[in-house]
Amino acid sequence: MVDSGRFNSRHEQIDDFSPAQLPAGDGEALVAATESLASMPRIGRSTLFDLGQIDVSWDAPAETLWAYMTPTNRPNFSMQMLRDVGSWYSETKRLFEAGALPVKYMVAGSRFPGVFNLGGDLELFAACIEQRDLPSLIKYGHACIDVVHQTWRNADLPVVSVALAQGDALGGGFEALLCFDIVIAERSARFGLPEMLFGLFPGMGAYSILARKLGRLMAERMILSGKVYTAEAMYDMGIVHTLVEDGEGEQAVRDYIAANRPHHAGHVGVFQAGRRVDPLDYAELKDIVENWAECALKIDLKDLRMMRRLASAQTRLGK
């Protein structure tokens, strides 16, 4: 049964944390910025849908299902987080089809202070690369694109999906955010694809989605540079639809839903039309992620050390 209550707690803002745009290719700056998040306060979670790392609540008057990632360790896409996201979609669809959950909006955010999601499981990547374990890399990649494809299709539900970025969305976290119909971001959030800093490319949908939204040349420029962008820069590009000051993100989502809910069917139709005009086939994602796994085994020792450093910085965030 869906809880009709709301989880209204908000992560605290830290006065001395003002993430700036990183220079292109600056791996040291990215490690330092990741480590600076470690002093932020911890997060809470509830058990709606019995999801271990996602806090889900139902706002019946607004017909909105809110889901906040609540990672128990690193704020990235671990296999457990990927399973929980998949369960969020499957349970939502089951309840919708049973007539128990008349959802019109699905909102995804994070309760980890300063972070939306930092992307792939770098510890797993490094271990697989060291062990030359291609099948495990492919298995992980398939789990990622399963979630990307579900998110892109809004779990085949007639809903509008909204991503709320109150912190950094990097690598796979940015790939996931790109799949949503609407992105609302707070000003201090950062976005980017830093995989080139350790000799890889984002293989779980970034090229496919950015090429559809911005064109191939811009997609390649963003991926090859490894640059991390401000929320304002993403707003100027059109990736972020609404830019608000820190602390105003949740209210901005509510305002968006209140203003647009009377025209919900039309909005769903527009976004469905966009997916029909530029369809994202699972086979495309599968081919790219399997190429990504093969490329991962070719990175050199220096790149592997950088990956390990970033993984360690992420691990310290969860402690």
N, C-alpha and C positions, 0 to 999 in steps of 0.2 A: 504494500500500500504506500502511496506517495504522501509524504509529510507535507501538510499545507503551510508549515511555518517557513520563515525565512532565516537564513544565517546571515546576520547583518554586520558581523564584526569586520573590521577593515584593518589591513596591515598598517603599522605605524610608518610614518615617513622619517627617515634619518637625516638630520640636519646637515651632517658633514659628508653626505654622499651625493655628489652631483656629477654623474658620469658624463664625460665629454666625448666628442667624436674622436675615434682613434685614427691615427695615420694609417694609410694603406700598408699592409704587410707587417704591422707592428705587433709581432707575437708577444714580445715582452710586456707591452702595454696591456694586451688582452689578458695575460696571466695576472698582472697586477690588479686590473679592474675586477677580475673574477674573485681574487683573494680579498678585495676590499669589501665584498658583500658578506663575508663570514661573520662580521660583528652584528648583523641585523637580527632582530628578535625572531623566535621560532613561530611555527604555525600551528593552527588547530584544524581538526577535521571532524566530520560527522560520518554516519554510516548508511545514508540513504542509498538504496540499491546494493548495499553491502560491498561497496567499492573501497579497497584499502587505501588508494592514493588519489581519489577524487571525491570532493565534497559536493554533493548534489542537493539542490533545494528547488522547490516548486512554488512559483508565484502565481496562484490561481487567477487573481483579477487581471493580471497582465498576460496570462497564458504563456508564461515564460519559464523555461527550465534553465537554471543556472548551474554550472559545473566549474568548480575550482580545483585545479591540480594541487595536491598536498603531498609532495614527494617525501618519503620517509628517509631518504638518503640524499643523493645528488639530485638537483633539480633538472633532470634530463629525461630522455625517453628510455628508461630501463625496460626490460621485457615485461616487468610487472605493470609499469605505467601503460605500456602499449596494450596489455590485456585489459586493463581497467577502462581505457578509452573505448576499446572495442565493446566492452560490456555496457558502457554508458549508451552507446548507439543501439545495441541490440535490445537492451531492456526498454529504452525509450520507444523504439519501434513496436515492440511487443505490447506495451501498455497503450500506445496510441491506437494500434489496430484493434485492441480489445475495448476501446472506448473509455478507458480509464484515465487517459492523460491527453486532453485536447490541446496539445502544445502547438504554438505558432512561432515561437522564437526559442532558439537554443543559444545560450551564451557560454563561452568558455574563457576562463581566466586562470589566475594562479594566486595562491595564498602564500607563496614563498616570497618574502620581501625582496624587492628589487629585481625579480626574475619572472618572466613568463615561462620560458623554457630554454635551456642552453643546448638542446639538440641531442645528438647521438651519444651512446654510451662509450666514451673514449677508453675506459678501462677495458671493456670487452674488445674494442677494436685493437688496442695495443696487444692484448694477450693473443688474439687470433692471428695477428700479423707475425708475432714472434714465433708462434707454433705452426705457421703456414697452414692455418685451418680455414680453407676457403669455404667448405660447407657451412660452418657456423656463421661466417660473415654473411653468406647468402641467406641463411635462415633468418638472421636478424633483419637484413634488408627487406625480406619479404614481409616480415611483421610490420615494419615501418610503412611500407607502401600500402599494406592493407588498411592502415589507419588513414593515410593520406587520401586514398581513393574513397573511403567512406566519408571523410570530412568534405572532400570536393563535391560529393553527391548528396551531402546533407542526410546521409543514412537512408536515402530514397524516401524521405518524408517531405510533405508540403510545408516546410518551415523556412524561415530566414535565419541564417546562422550569423552570430556576432562574436568576434574575438575581442576581448578586452585586454590590452597590453598595458599593465601597470609596472612593467619592468622589462628587462632585456629579452629579446627573442632572437637567438643566434643559431646558425646552422639548421639542424632539424627542427628547432623551435620556430624559426622563421619560415621554413618550408610548410609546417603545419598551419601557421597563422595565415599564410598566403591562400589557403584553401577556403577561407570563410568569405561569406558574401559581403560582410561589413567588418571593418577594422576600426576600433576606437582606441586611441592611444593617449597615455599621459606623456607630458613633455619630456620627462627624464628617461623614457624608454629608449633603448637602442636596438637596431636591427641590422642583421648582416649575415654573410656567409664566409666565415673565416677559415674554411677548410684548406684553402691554398697555403695558409701559414704552416701547415704540416704536410704539404705535398699531395693533398687529396682534392676532390671536388665534391660538392653536395649531390649525392646520388639518389635522394629519396623524393624527387619531384621539383626541386628548385628551378632547374633549367626549363622543364616542361611548363610550369605555371608562369614563371617570369616571362618566358617567350610569348605566352598567350596574352599576358597583361601589358608588357612593355616592349615586346619585340625581341628578336634573337640577339641583335647587336648589344642592346642594353643588358640583356640577361648575361651575355658573355662578359661584358665589361664588369658587372657587379661580381660575378663569380671569380673571374681571373684576378681581380684586384685584392680580394680578401678584405675589402674595406667595411668598416662598421659605420652605419649611418644614424643620424639623429632622427627622432620622431618627426621633427619639422621637415627634414629632407624627404622622408618617406611620404609625408603629407603632400609636399610639392610634386612628387612623382605620381601621386594618386593611389598609392598602396594603402596608406592610412586615409580613411574617409572623414574622420572627426578627430581633431587634435585639441586636447584640453589640458589644463594645468594639473599638476600632481595633486592627487586626492579627489579629483572631480570625475574620475572615470566611470564609477558605478552609476552616479547620477546621470552622466551623459548617456549611458546605455538606456536607463529608464526613460529619459527624455526622448531618445530616438524611438523607442518602442511606443510610447504614448502618442507621439506625433504621427507615426506611420501605421499603427495597428488598424485604423479604419480602412486602409488601402492594402492590407496584408496580401490578399489574393493577387493583386496586380504586381506587387513587389516580388512575390514568389514566381510569378510568370516571367518577369523580366530576367531574374537570375537563372531560371530554368532554360530560358531561351539562350542566354549566354553560354551555358554548358552545352547546349545543342549545337550552337554555331562553332564553338571551339571545344569539341569533346576531348576528354582526357581518358584514353583507353588504358585499362590495367596492363595490357601487353606492352605498351610503351614504357610505363613505369618499371615493369619487370625487366625488360631489356636493359634499361639504364642502370638499375640497381645491381644487376649481375655484372655489368661492366665496371661499376664502382668497386665491387668486391675484388675483382681481378686486379684493378689498379691499386687497391690498398696493399696488396702483397708486394708491390713494386717500390714502395716508398723507401727512402734510404734511412740510415741510422740516425742522422741528425733530425730528420722529420719525425721519426719515431720518438726521439727524446722530447721534442716539443709537444707531441701528443700526450706523452706521459706527464709532462709538467702541467698542461691544461687539465688533464684528468685529475691530478692531485689537487689542483686549485678548486675544481668542482667538488671533490670529495670533502675538502675542508669546509665547504659551505654547509654540508649536512650535519656537521658535528656541533 
